[in-house]
Amino acid sequence: GLADGPVIAARIPPSSMTNAGNAATMQNSFGGAVTVAPVARGGGNNNAFTITYNNVPAGVCTKLVPTSGAQFDEVTVGGTVVKAFGTNTLNAVTTANQCGGFGGNGGQIVFTSM
């Protein structure tokens, strides 16, 4: 399945996302880790992948999730699914509540795609 190493080796992320302290990892502009990992969905085996963003500020979350979330099959914000696999519907109220609950260090967003 898709994972950090092959993604970085293929130079898919911009160089600004490659962690200067460890070229085998990625980080976002907020200093949080960005990871890509295989995941199973719909009865498959590692047939999908997740992109996890950490330390995302609340104000960025409320803009990023509605715009980027449409491109993914599932979206989780702060541990709560806001767009369930197979539904193609983003719950805007839950998204706003979860993003609004991010503290000073920001929170986690997980995008899943098949």
Backbone hydrogen bonds, N-H to C=O, Kabsch-Sander energy under -0.5 kcal/mol:
donor,donor_aa,acceptor,acceptor_aa,energy
4,D,36,V,-1.2
7,V,3,A,-1.8
8,I,4,D,-2.9
9,A,5,G,-2.8
10,A,6,P,-1.9
11,R,8,I,-1.6
12,I,7,V,-2.1
17,M,14,P,-2.3
18,T,15,S,-1.1
19,N,25,T,-2.6
22,N,19,N,-1.0
25,T,22,N,-2.2
26,M,34,V,-0.7
27,Q,17,M,-2.7
28,N,32,G,-2.8
31,G,28,N,-1.9
34,V,26,M,-2.1
35,T,52,T,-1.8
37,A,50,T,-1.8
39,V,48,A,-2.2
44,G,41,R,-1.7
46,N,44,G,-0.5
48,A,39,V,-2.0
49,F,113,S,-2.6
50,T,37,A,-2.9
51,I,111,F,-2.6
52,T,35,T,-2.8
53,Y,51,I,-0.5
53,Y,109,I,-2.9
54,N,33,A,-1.5
56,V,107,G,-2.8
61,C,57,P,-2.6
62,T,58,A,-2.2
63,K,60,V,-0.9
64,L,60,V,-3.3
65,V,61,C,-2.3
67,T,63,K,-1.2
68,S,64,L,-3.0
69,G,64,L,-0.6
69,G,65,V,-2.3
71,Q,68,S,-1.9
72,F,69,G,-1.5
73,D,112,T,-1.9
74,E,112,T,-1.6
75,V,83,K,-2.0
76,T,110,V,-2.5
77,V,80,T,-2.9
78,G,108,Q,-3.1
80,T,77,V,-1.8
82,V,75,V,-2.7
83,K,75,V,-1.7
84,A,89,T,-0.5
87,T,84,A,-2.1
88,N,84,A,-0.7
91,N,82,V,-3.4
92,A,90,L,-1.1
95,T,91,N,-2.3
96,A,92,A,-2.5
97,N,93,V,-2.4
98,Q,94,T,-2.8
99,C,95,T,-2.9
100,G,96,A,-2.3
101,G,97,N,-0.9
101,G,98,Q,-0.6
102,F,99,C,-1.7
103,G,106,G,-0.5
106,G,103,G,-1.9
107,G,56,V,-2.2
109,I,53,Y,-2.5
110,V,76,T,-2.8
111,F,51,I,-2.6
112,T,74,E,-2.8
113,S,49,F,-2.6
